[in-house]
Amino acid sequence: MAAKCVVCGKGPRVGNSVSHAHNKTKRRWLPNLQRVRIHWQGQVQSVRVCVQCIRSNRVTKALRGTASTPAA
């Protein structure tokens, strides 16, 4: 499973880990993804979303025990 946010598309960043002797080795910074149930594309889905999207209200969390389609 890819470490990618469904909403904003944020994925892993790459760079170097630099030691005191200035040796460089490749490393990755993974986004902080959480599995949440949200209203997405007209239905309730369990998806992986980054914390920044959750905190900025780019997604609306589904209430526990709701049906697959929100009431109109």
LINZI-V445665 format. One record per residue. N is the residue number from 1. PSI is psi in degrees with one decimal (NA if undefined). Layout:
BEGIN
N:PSI, N:PSI
END
This chain:
BEGIN
1:131.6, 2:142.6, 3:76.3, 4:136.9, 5:134.5, 6:-32.9, 7:-55.9, 8:-13.0, 9:13.3, 10:131.7, 11:-169.8, 12:144.9, 13:148.1, 14:154.4, 15:-161.8, 16:142.5, 17:121.2, 18:121.4, 19:176.3, 20:-32.9, 21:7.4, 22:27.8, 23:137.3, 24:128.9, 25:145.7, 26:144.1, 27:167.0, 28:142.4, 29:116.7, 30:143.9, 31:154.8, 32:92.2, 33:139.8, 34:141.9, 35:116.1, 36:154.0, 37:121.3, 38:160.9, 39:113.4, 40:121.1, 41:43.6, 42:5.2, 43:167.7, 44:124.8, 45:151.5, 46:110.1, 47:167.4, 48:120.2, 49:142.4, 50:155.2, 51:-30.2, 52:-37.0, 53:-36.2, 54:-45.9, 55:-30.6, 56:9.0, 57:35.8, 58:-15.0, 59:152.5, 60:120.2, 61:141.6, 62:141.3, 63:149.4, 64:130.9, 65:12.8, 66:158.6, 67:173.1, 68:-20.4, 69:136.4, 70:150.7, 71:136.8, 72:NA
END
